[in-house]
Amino acid sequence: MRSLVPDRLRNRWRDARIERSKMSCSTFMLYLGIDGELPELAHHTILLSQGYRQHLDSIERKHVLPDAPALYVHNPSRIDPTLAPAGMSSLYVLVPVTHRSAQVDWAAESAPFREIVLDRLAAVGVPNLRSRIRAEQMFTPADWEGRLGLYKGATFSLAHSLDQMLSFRPHNRFEDLEGVYLVGGGTHPGSGLPVIYQSAKIASRLLAADFGRGEAWTAPPRRRAWSSMAP
Ligand SMILES: Cc1cc2nc3c(=O)[nH]c(=O)nc-3n(C[C@H](O)[C@H](O)[C@H](O)COP(=O)(O)OP(=O)(O)OC[C@H]3O[C@@H](n4cnc5c(N)ncnc54)[C@H](O)[C@@H]3O)c2cc1C
């Protein structure tokens, strides 16, 4: 919104209002190519920290980095060997962290934070990890913002606080500019993939209705009733 529509053309969603809005968290990512298979590591692992409340505070209130972050690890080659070369594994490591904040300088923090995350991975059962890394891509909140244009690096866009949900989000028929339709996690009805599909459906319907094509959206008849699908 801030880069595509000049501020002077927006009455409701001015830059200042966007700046004041509550944004969701961000994520620190490690995508790792590991030498060897990891049968000891489950397909999905969530590691909570002892100080889970402090971790949440670091994300939502203090906007600093946690000492012992909670994290999620995806080990897809466990169920699909084609997702890594033979005898190797690919890992996706997601650490929820604060969105852009004055307290975190990712240029300085990314290397030490990576070390903390690699240490935490030992706790989920990946031994000798450092010496087994053959490929690596690190992605920080600064990358989400700088390389992909995500405002404040907030990977889930506007936070889902009560005052920012549903109709309190930017509408799909953009209130500030006629003929422009909005879709996606930062708009009505909200963030998260299932909801974003609804956003796409609603925006398409509004667009079709405005162009006199509403009838195209009558649902096609079901081929088979659910009851007839019982074994
Ligand atoms: C690491 C991570 C894990 C996640 N996990 C989950 C999860 O488990 N479950 C869940 O529900 N959600 C998850 N999400 C959130 C979810 O991925 C996003 O909310 C969702 O993808 C947002 O969809 P969108 O269509 O709004 O934006 P995007 O999917 O970001 O699509 C926007 C598109 O616009 C393109 N674009 C940007 N600027 C321009 C331009 N100027 N011109 C042309 N094209 C442009 C971009 O390249 C991009 O393809 C996760 C997000 C991240 C980052």
The ligand as a Gaussian input file, in Angstrom:
#p B3LYP/6-31G(d) Opt

LIG

0 1
 C        8.198000     -18.515000       7.188000
 C        6.700000     -18.380000       7.126000
 C        5.900000     -19.395000       7.589000
 C        4.518000     -19.285000       7.517000
 N        3.748000     -20.301000       7.947000
 C        2.419000     -20.233000       7.824000
 C        1.587000     -21.322000       8.205000
 O        2.066000     -22.356000       8.668000
 N        0.236000     -21.196000       8.052000
 C       -0.327000     -20.054000       7.545000
 O       -1.547000     -19.994000       7.420000
 N        0.445000     -18.998000       7.158000
 C        1.781000     -19.067000       7.285000
 N        2.564000     -18.009000       6.908000
 C        1.909000     -16.784000       6.480000
 C        1.478000     -16.867000       5.032000
 O        2.508000     -17.439000       4.260000
 C        1.197000     -15.454000       4.562000
 O        0.257000     -14.860000       5.462000
 C        0.624000     -15.490000       3.164000
 O        1.511000     -16.065000       2.245000
 C        0.319000     -14.071000       2.717000
 O       -0.329000     -14.160000       1.477000
 P       -0.486000     -12.896000       0.593000
 O       -1.172000     -13.322000      -0.656000
 O       -1.082000     -11.787000       1.402000
 O        0.992000     -12.412000       0.282000
 P        2.215000     -13.227000      -0.412000
 O        2.018000     -14.720000      -0.341000
 O        3.422000     -12.609000       0.192000
 O        2.026000     -12.796000      -1.906000
 C        2.340000     -11.493000      -2.347000
 C        2.913000     -11.640000      -3.752000
 O        3.048000     -10.339000      -4.331000
 C        4.283000     -10.278000      -4.988000
 N        4.667000      -8.857000      -5.056000
 C        5.092000      -8.067000      -4.055000
 N        5.309000      -6.828000      -4.502000
 C        5.000000      -6.825000      -5.813000
 C        5.006000      -5.831000      -6.831000
 N        5.365000      -4.568000      -6.579000
 N        4.635000      -6.189000      -8.074000
 C        4.238000      -7.454000      -8.344000
 N        4.208000      -8.455000      -7.411000
 C        4.591000      -8.129000      -6.175000
 C        5.223000     -11.093000      -4.133000
 O        6.328000     -11.535000      -4.879000
 C        4.305000     -12.264000      -3.740000
 O        4.327000     -13.309000      -4.679000
 C        3.937000     -18.107000       6.985000
 C        4.755000     -17.074000       6.512000
 C        6.116000     -17.218000       6.589000
 C        6.968000     -16.101000       6.028000

